[in-house]
């Protein structure tokens, strides 16, 4: 059994989760307020915070049903809905890879607006040049195996987010934005379709579920109390930041706000630094997306090898888990035989070093080739986000909770029944979000 000194600290885990959640979506919050109004905007942010937070909590809760240190979507699917495990991993891999790809595109689009001259490089190749330059940082970080290894770069990314937040809030408090850049401000949304058009921005802004299992696996204290506190802290920080930055940007520009609020401000050294911080932030967010994509691709490879090519499972994958290594092992001296039996149904998916290197290299090569060659794939990303993000954030955690919570007892407690029913509600909410976001992508926002 791991000693108490092993694993990531609570602070390190909090940094990883907050940085995973807070990304480029923060800069689109003012736009969401411009279509939702102040009242509905705040309400939707709080609703998204609660539902996403409950999904993260369910991931922590249900991770006790698989061997300690091996909680993944694939493993939980193997003990709940085994026939769908590879389907969900494909969705997760595509979603996370698509998100990482969008970061590279953002680097290529924004950096040339900050640094307009590069010696010996033609202006029409600036975009490609800066995408390739990002490999200096992105590639080495993408080969780190643990999220805890990325905690220092995550801190740097959070510093960039902190500066951009101060920039938006500061301009609002000072009131130095020219009046011709300001539009109307409303408390309630003028149209329902307007809410639908930016609904996905807010809901998906809280998506950090792709790395939650890795955070649980690496956490030093895996008790449910500690993990719940971690989730609550991350969601609280994210929600406060989304509301404050969203309101400050919206009250500054009104309905004339840009989709990326930093790009709405007049040119100045402070806004140029803000644009640099965007690049800085997405560079350090890129490996946070490669990490779960790599795990899912390995799970797909493992499933294919076992089920299509009928290769025998390794001893590591089939070894029975110890009954003393549950999520609650820090606070309980034993676990029920039912939970132990459930763990025995799961698979510890091996991840040899050579496979790790090959998958990481393949993801990086494919990502950079696509980022350089494809100019516009907004619709594809929107559809992938509507399906992949909802599956990761709501549908899968809800299904895991519905199937597993209380399953170890014929007479579950009142709290377990409540959690179980809320899990079903989260799954239903996920399908509602999926339908709304697909409708928005395919019909409202034609691209």
KEGU-59492 format. One record per residue (C-alpha): chain; x, y, z. Coordinates in steps of 0.02 Angstrom, whole numbers, padded with zeros to 5 digits. Layout:
BEGIN
+---+--------+--------+--------+
| c |   east |  north |     up |
+---+--------+--------+--------+
| A |      X |      Y |      Z |
...
+---+--------+--------+--------+
END
This chain:
BEGIN
+---+--------+--------+--------+
| c |   east |  north |     up |
+---+--------+--------+--------+
| A |  00000 |  00000 |  00000 |
| A |  00066 |  00175 | -00041 |
| A |  00128 |  00273 |  00106 |
| A |  00047 |  00435 |  00157 |
| A |  00196 |  00533 |  00088 |
| A |  00171 |  00469 | -00089 |
| A |  00065 |  00557 | -00218 |
| A |  00013 |  00734 | -00257 |
| A | -00028 |  00854 | -00116 |
| A | -00201 |  00933 | -00101 |
| A | -00130 |  01100 | -00158 |
| A | -00050 |  01022 | -00311 |
| A | -00211 |  00928 | -00353 |
| A | -00311 |  01089 | -00332 |
| A | -00195 |  01183 | -00450 |
| A | -00210 |  01045 | -00582 |
| A | -00400 |  01041 | -00573 |
| A | -00423 |  01231 | -00572 |
| A | -00305 |  01249 | -00721 |
| A | -00394 |  01110 | -00814 |
| A | -00562 |  01196 | -00788 |
| A | -00512 |  01377 | -00818 |
| A | -00457 |  01399 | -00997 |
| A | -00503 |  01501 | -01149 |
| A | -00687 |  01490 | -01098 |
| A | -00654 |  01624 | -00967 |
| A | -00625 |  01753 | -01104 |
| A | -00793 |  01714 | -01185 |
| A | -00895 |  01743 | -01027 |
| A | -00933 |  01926 | -01067 |
| A | -01006 |  01871 | -01235 |
| A | -01118 |  01747 | -01144 |
| A | -01182 |  01887 | -01033 |
| A | -01217 |  01993 | -01187 |
| A | -01344 |  01865 | -01249 |
| A | -01407 |  01802 | -01081 |
| A | -01418 |  01965 | -00984 |
| A | -01349 |  01985 | -00809 |
| A | -01481 |  01885 | -00715 |
| A | -01492 |  01735 | -00831 |
| A | -01304 |  01737 | -00857 |
| A | -01266 |  01721 | -00672 |
| A | -01402 |  01588 | -00652 |
| A | -01333 |  01481 | -00795 |
| A | -01155 |  01494 | -00727 |
| A | -01214 |  01436 | -00555 |
| A | -01316 |  01295 | -00635 |
| A | -01166 |  01239 | -00737 |
| A | -01056 |  01248 | -00581 |
| A | -01173 |  01137 | -00480 |
| A | -01200 |  01007 | -00617 |
| A | -01016 |  01000 | -00666 |
| A | -00963 |  00995 | -00484 |
| A | -01079 |  00849 | -00451 |
| A | -01005 |  00758 | -00600 |
| A | -00831 |  00781 | -00527 |
| A | -00893 |  00721 | -00358 |
| A | -00967 |  00564 | -00437 |
| A | -00800 |  00526 | -00519 |
| A | -00716 |  00535 | -00350 |
| A | -00853 |  00431 | -00267 |
| A | -00860 |  00292 | -00397 |
| A | -00671 |  00277 | -00412 |
| A | -00675 |  00165 | -00257 |
| A | -00755 |  00029 | -00364 |
| A | -00595 |  00002 | -00465 |
| A | -00418 | -00038 | -00406 |
| A | -00334 |  00108 | -00319 |
| A | -00230 |  00214 | -00437 |
| A | -00315 |  00144 | -00592 |
| A | -00477 |  00244 | -00603 |
| A | -00517 |  00286 | -00784 |
| A | -00675 |  00303 | -00887 |
| A | -00628 |  00137 | -00968 |
| A | -00612 |  00046 | -00802 |
| A | -00776 |  00114 | -00735 |
| A | -00861 |  00066 | -00898 |
| A | -00789 | -00109 | -00884 |
| A | -00885 | -00136 | -00721 |
| A | -01043 | -00043 | -00772 |
| A | -01071 | -00044 | -00961 |
| A | -00927 | -00150 | -01031 |
| A | -00993 | -00158 | -01209 |
| A | -00989 |  00033 | -01221 |
| A | -00817 |  00061 | -01144 |
| A | -00723 |  00080 | -01308 |
| A | -00861 |  00191 | -01382 |
| A | -00848 |  00314 | -01238 |
| A | -00657 |  00312 | -01245 |
| A | -00664 |  00356 | -01430 |
| A | -00777 |  00504 | -01388 |
| A | -00660 |  00559 | -01248 |
| A | -00504 |  00542 | -01357 |
| A | -00581 |  00642 | -01499 |
| A | -00646 |  00776 | -01379 |
| A | -00480 |  00802 | -01290 |
| A | -00378 |  00793 | -01449 |
| A | -00495 |  00917 | -01532 |
| A | -00477 |  01036 | -01386 |
| A | -00286 |  01022 | -01392 |
| A | -00295 |  01054 | -01579 |
| A | -00397 |  01211 | -01552 |
| A | -00261 |  01275 | -01435 |
| A | -00130 |  01258 | -01572 |
| A | -00243 |  01351 | -01694 |
| A | -00267 |  01489 | -01564 |
| A | -00077 |  01504 | -01546 |
| A | -00060 |  01523 | -01734 |
| A | -00199 |  01651 | -01747 |
| A | -00154 |  01765 | -01600 |
| A |  00037 |  01766 | -01594 |
| A |  00058 |  01854 | -01763 |
| A | -00051 |  01997 | -01696 |
| A |  00072 |  02021 | -01553 |
| A |  00237 |  01996 | -01645 |
| A |  00209 |  02065 | -01819 |
| A |  00387 |  02047 | -01884 |
| A |  00494 |  01891 | -01888 |
| A |  00663 |  01900 | -01979 |
| A |  00677 |  01791 | -02134 |
| A |  00496 |  01733 | -02119 |
| A |  00367 |  01791 | -02245 |
| A |  00210 |  01866 | -02160 |
| A |  00098 |  01736 | -02241 |
| A |  00196 |  01600 | -02151 |
| A |  00192 |  01682 | -01979 |
| A |  00047 |  01573 | -01924 |
| A |  00138 |  01412 | -01966 |
| A |  00300 |  01479 | -01893 |
| A |  00224 |  01515 | -01721 |
| A |  00131 |  01349 | -01716 |
| A |  00297 |  01260 | -01745 |
| A |  00386 |  01369 | -01616 |
| A |  00261 |  01310 | -01485 |
| A |  00336 |  01135 | -01500 |
| A |  00483 |  01197 | -01397 |
| A |  00370 |  01200 | -01244 |
| A |  00221 |  01091 | -01289 |
| A |  00315 |  00935 | -01344 |
| A |  00424 |  00910 | -01189 |
| A |  00278 |  00945 | -01072 |
| A |  00168 |  00822 | -01168 |
| A |  00290 |  00681 | -01131 |
| A |  00272 |  00702 | -00942 |
| A |  00175 |  00553 | -00874 |
| A |  00090 |  00628 | -00721 |
| A | -00020 |  00781 | -00700 |
| A |  00075 |  00820 | -00540 |
| A |  00230 |  00847 | -00649 |
| A |  00136 |  00989 | -00734 |
| A |  00094 |  01082 | -00574 |
| A |  00227 |  01217 | -00600 |
| A |  00174 |  01253 | -00779 |
| A | -00006 |  01253 | -00718 |
| A |  00044 |  01386 | -00591 |
| A |  00118 |  01490 | -00732 |
| A | -00043 |  01467 | -00831 |
| A | -00144 |  01524 | -00681 |
| A | -00033 |  01678 | -00667 |
| A | -00076 |  01720 | -00848 |
| A | -00261 |  01695 | -00809 |
| A | -00243 |  01806 | -00656 |
| A | -00167 |  01946 | -00760 |
| A | -00304 |  01936 | -00893 |
| A | -00436 |  01940 | -00756 |
| A | -00355 |  02093 | -00678 |
| A | -00348 |  02175 | -00850 |
| A | -00535 |  02153 | -00878 |
| A | -00583 |  02203 | -00701 |
| A | -00460 |  02348 | -00699 |
| A | -00525 |  02427 | -00860 |
| A | -00703 |  02412 | -00793 |
| A | -00659 |  02496 | -00628 |
| A | -00557 |  02634 | -00712 |
| A | -00686 |  02660 | -00849 |
| A | -00559 |  02711 | -00980 |
| A | -00635 |  02618 | -01128 |
| A | -00696 |  02740 | -01264 |
| A | -00885 |  02764 | -01266 |
| A | -00898 |  02716 | -01450 |
| A | -00844 |  02539 | -01403 |
| A | -00986 |  02520 | -01278 |
| A | -01156 |  02444 | -01314 |
| A | -01318 |  02412 | -01223 |
| A | -01330 |  02318 | -01058 |
| A | -01483 |  02214 | -01010 |
| A | -01535 |  02122 | -00853 |
| A | -01641 |  01989 | -00938 |
| A | -01611 |  01906 | -01107 |
| A | -01701 |  01987 | -01254 |
| A | -01727 |  01819 | -01341 |
| A | -01722 |  01635 | -01292 |
| A | -01623 |  01592 | -01449 |
| A | -01489 |  01711 | -01390 |
| A | -01467 |  01606 | -01233 |
| A | -01453 |  01449 | -01338 |
| A | -01318 |  01528 | -01448 |
| A | -01197 |  01547 | -01302 |
| A | -01263 |  01411 | -01186 |
| A | -01122 |  01292 | -01229 |
| A | -00990 |  01423 | -01184 |
| A | -01044 |  01425 | -01003 |
| A | -01083 |  01240 | -00984 |
| A | -00920 |  01180 | -01062 |
| A | -00817 |  01312 | -00970 |
| A | -00825 |  01202 | -00814 |
| A | -00763 |  01045 | -00903 |
| A | -00617 |  00974 | -00805 |
| A | -00682 |  00797 | -00795 |
| A | -00559 |  00728 | -00923 |
| A | -00419 |  00742 | -00794 |
| A | -00518 |  00708 | -00635 |
| A | -00480 |  00522 | -00628 |
| A | -00294 |  00558 | -00650 |
| A | -00305 |  00684 | -00508 |
| A | -00389 |  00552 | -00399 |
| A | -00259 |  00421 | -00446 |
| A | -00114 |  00537 | -00405 |
| A | -00187 |  00615 | -00247 |
| A | -00095 |  00581 | -00086 |
| A | -00256 |  00586 |  00014 |
| A | -00387 |  00484 | -00079 |
| A | -00521 |  00499 |  00055 |
| A | -00691 |  00553 | -00009 |
| A | -00690 |  00699 |  00112 |
| A | -00527 |  00766 |  00043 |
| A | -00578 |  00742 | -00139 |
| A | -00747 |  00823 | -00110 |
| A | -00661 |  00974 | -00033 |
| A | -00545 |  00981 | -00183 |
| A | -00692 |  00981 | -00304 |
| A | -00788 |  01112 | -00205 |
| A | -00637 |  01228 | -00198 |
| A | -00601 |  01213 | -00385 |
| A | -00783 |  01242 | -00434 |
| A | -00800 |  01390 | -00315 |
| A | -00644 |  01476 | -00381 |
| A | -00696 |  01445 | -00561 |
| A | -00875 |  01506 | -00536 |
| A | -00821 |  01665 | -00447 |
| A | -00694 |  01703 | -00583 |
| A | -00817 |  01669 | -00724 |
| A | -00949 |  01782 | -00646 |
| A | -00832 |  01925 | -00600 |
| A | -00736 |  01927 | -00766 |
| A | -00896 |  01899 | -00865 |
| A | -00986 |  02043 | -00780 |
| A | -00836 |  02160 | -00788 |
| A | -00813 |  02130 | -00975 |
| A | -00998 |  02142 | -01013 |
| A | -01024 |  02301 | -00911 |
| A | -00875 |  02376 | -01002 |
| A | -00928 |  02339 | -01182 |
| A | -01112 |  02290 | -01170 |
| A | -01176 |  02196 | -01321 |
| A | -01026 |  02255 | -01426 |
| A | -00909 |  02138 | -01333 |
| A | -00797 |  02024 | -01436 |
| A | -00803 |  01835 | -01424 |
| A | -00631 |  01850 | -01343 |
| A | -00644 |  01999 | -01226 |
| A | -00456 |  02034 | -01228 |
| A | -00468 |  02072 | -01414 |
| A | -00602 |  02204 | -01381 |
| A | -00485 |  02327 | -01297 |
| A | -00392 |  02465 | -01392 |
| A | -00210 |  02430 | -01433 |
| A | -00093 |  02463 | -01287 |
| A |  00052 |  02376 | -01202 |
| A | -00067 |  02307 | -01070 |
| A | -00181 |  02227 | -01198 |
| A | -00032 |  02161 | -01298 |
| A |  00028 |  02080 | -01137 |
| A | -00149 |  02012 | -01115 |
| A | -00142 |  01933 | -01288 |
| A |  00027 |  01859 | -01246 |
| A | -00051 |  01786 | -01088 |
| A | -00183 |  01701 | -01196 |
| A | -00045 |  01614 | -01293 |
| A |  00046 |  01577 | -01132 |
| A | -00112 |  01502 | -01056 |
| A | -00155 |  01387 | -01202 |
| A |  00025 |  01327 | -01220 |
| A |  00018 |  01263 | -01041 |
| A | -00159 |  01198 | -01066 |
| A | -00108 |  01093 | -01217 |
| A | -00021 |  00953 | -01118 |
| A | -00171 |  00948 | -00999 |
| A | -00276 |  00893 | -01149 |
| A | -00147 |  00775 | -01222 |
| A | -00140 |  00682 | -01054 |
| A | -00321 |  00615 | -01054 |
| A | -00320 |  00593 | -01243 |
| A | -00167 |  00481 | -01227 |
| A | -00249 |  00376 | -01091 |
| A | -00405 |  00350 | -01196 |
| A | -00305 |  00305 | -01351 |
| A | -00209 |  00175 | -01248 |
| A | -00374 |  00106 | -01184 |
| A | -00438 |  00092 | -01364 |
| A | -00276 |  00006 | -01415 |
| A | -00290 | -00115 | -01268 |
| A | -00474 | -00153 | -01307 |
| A | -00433 | -00182 | -01491 |
| A | -00289 | -00297 | -01450 |
| A | -00393 | -00403 | -01331 |
| A | -00560 | -00406 | -01423 |
| A | -00516 | -00397 | -01607 |
| A | -00345 | -00482 | -01612 |
| A | -00383 | -00597 | -01464 |
| A | -00215 | -00572 | -01380 |
| A | -00206 | -00634 | -01199 |
| A | -00217 | -00505 | -01060 |
| A | -00060 | -00470 | -00962 |
| A | -00042 | -00529 | -00782 |
| A | -00046 | -00348 | -00725 |
| A | -00215 | -00321 | -00808 |
| A | -00294 | -00476 | -00735 |
| A | -00219 | -00476 | -00560 |
| A | -00353 | -00465 | -00426 |
| A | -00351 | -00302 | -00330 |
| A | -00311 | -00294 | -00146 |
| A | -00459 | -00271 | -00033 |
| A | -00364 | -00140 |  00065 |
| A | -00340 | -00018 | -00077 |
| A | -00505 |  00071 | -00097 |
| A | -00541 |  00256 | -00113 |
| A | -00590 |  00258 |  00070 |
| A | -00439 |  00160 |  00131 |
| A | -00370 |  00313 |  00219 |
| A | -00520 |  00317 |  00335 |
| A | -00583 |  00138 |  00333 |
| A | -00492 | -00021 |  00381 |
| A | -00585 | -00132 |  00260 |
| A | -00709 | -00127 |  00118 |
| A | -00859 | -00233 |  00078 |
| A | -00842 | -00394 | -00019 |
| A | -00963 | -00323 | -00147 |
| A | -00847 | -00179 | -00187 |
| A | -00699 | -00299 | -00195 |
| A | -00798 | -00407 | -00315 |
| A | -00837 | -00256 | -00423 |
| A | -00653 | -00211 | -00427 |
| A | -00612 | -00386 | -00486 |
| A | -00720 | -00356 | -00641 |
| A | -00614 | -00206 | -00693 |
| A | -00455 | -00207 | -00793 |
| A | -00290 | -00126 | -00749 |
| A | -00245 | -00068 | -00923 |
| A | -00056 | -00084 | -00948 |
| A |  00035 |  00065 | -01021 |
| A |  00214 |  00012 | -01069 |
| A |  00341 |  00149 | -01099 |
| A |  00358 |  00109 | -01283 |
| A |  00170 |  00122 | -01309 |
| A |  00168 |  00284 | -01209 |
| A |  00301 |  00360 | -01322 |
| A |  00219 |  00301 | -01484 |
| A |  00045 |  00364 | -01438 |
| A |  00111 |  00532 | -01376 |
| A |  00215 |  00557 | -01533 |
| A |  00069 |  00508 | -01645 |
| A | -00049 |  00631 | -01558 |
| A |  00079 |  00771 | -01570 |
| A |  00120 |  00740 | -01754 |
| A | -00064 |  00728 | -01802 |
| A | -00108 |  00882 | -01700 |
| A |  00026 |  00993 | -01776 |
| A | -00008 |  00934 | -01954 |
| A | -00195 |  00969 | -01935 |
| A | -00166 |  01137 | -01849 |
| A | -00055 |  01195 | -01992 |
| A | -00158 |  01128 | -02137 |
| A | -00339 |  01153 | -02080 |
| A | -00395 |  01334 | -02077 |
| A | -00572 |  01316 | -02010 |
| A | -00649 |  01171 | -01917 |
| A | -00763 |  01267 | -01799 |
| A | -00917 |  01164 | -01840 |
| A | -00825 |  01000 | -01813 |
| A | -00758 |  01059 | -01645 |
| A | -00930 |  01120 | -01594 |
| A | -01010 |  00951 | -01633 |
| A | -00868 |  00856 | -01548 |
| A | -00885 |  00970 | -01397 |
| A | -01073 |  00946 | -01388 |
| A | -01054 |  00757 | -01384 |
| A | -00885 |  00729 | -01303 |
| A | -00896 |  00861 | -01166 |
| A | -01072 |  00811 | -01113 |
| A | -01019 |  00628 | -01107 |
| A | -00868 |  00668 | -00999 |
| A | -00950 |  00796 | -00886 |
| A | -01126 |  00732 | -00859 |
| A | -01181 |  00572 | -00946 |
| A | -01040 |  00454 | -00896 |
| A | -01020 |  00512 | -00714 |
| A | -01209 |  00505 | -00697 |
| A | -01218 |  00329 | -00767 |
| A | -01075 |  00272 | -00655 |
| A | -01161 |  00343 | -00501 |
| A | -01331 |  00271 | -00549 |
| A | -01259 |  00096 | -00575 |
| A | -01132 |  00086 | -00432 |
| A | -01186 |  00193 | -00285 |
| A | -01271 |  00081 | -00156 |
| A | -01242 | -00074 | -00262 |
| A | -01140 | -00155 | -00123 |
| A | -01292 | -00163 | -00010 |
| A | -01469 | -00232 | -00022 |
| A | -01526 | -00090 |  00089 |
| A | -01437 |  00071 |  00033 |
| A | -01438 |  00219 |  00150 |
| A | -01547 |  00372 |  00121 |
| A | -01395 |  00471 |  00066 |
| A | -01347 |  00336 | -00060 |
| A | -01523 |  00338 | -00131 |
| A | -01515 |  00527 | -00148 |
| A | -01345 |  00519 | -00234 |
| A | -01410 |  00381 | -00348 |
| A | -01564 |  00479 | -00402 |
| A | -01462 |  00637 | -00426 |
| A | -01344 |  00536 | -00536 |
| A | -01490 |  00487 | -00648 |
| A | -01542 |  00669 | -00654 |
| A | -01365 |  00719 | -00706 |
| A | -01371 |  00593 | -00849 |
| A | -01537 |  00663 | -00909 |
| A | -01466 |  00839 | -00895 |
| A | -01319 |  00784 | -01002 |
| A | -01431 |  00726 | -01143 |
| A | -01530 |  00889 | -01134 |
| A | -01368 |  00988 | -01146 |
| A | -01311 |  00881 | -01292 |
| A | -01471 |  00911 | -01390 |
| A | -01469 |  01099 | -01356 |
| A | -01287 |  01117 | -01405 |
| A | -01306 |  01013 | -01564 |
| A | -01458 |  01116 | -01611 |
| A | -01356 |  01274 | -01583 |
| A | -01209 |  01211 | -01685 |
| A | -01308 |  01143 | -01831 |
| A | -01447 |  01270 | -01848 |
| A | -01419 |  01430 | -01749 |
| A | -01233 |  01456 | -01783 |
| A | -01210 |  01407 | -01963 |
| A | -01028 |  01407 | -02010 |
+---+--------+--------+--------+
END
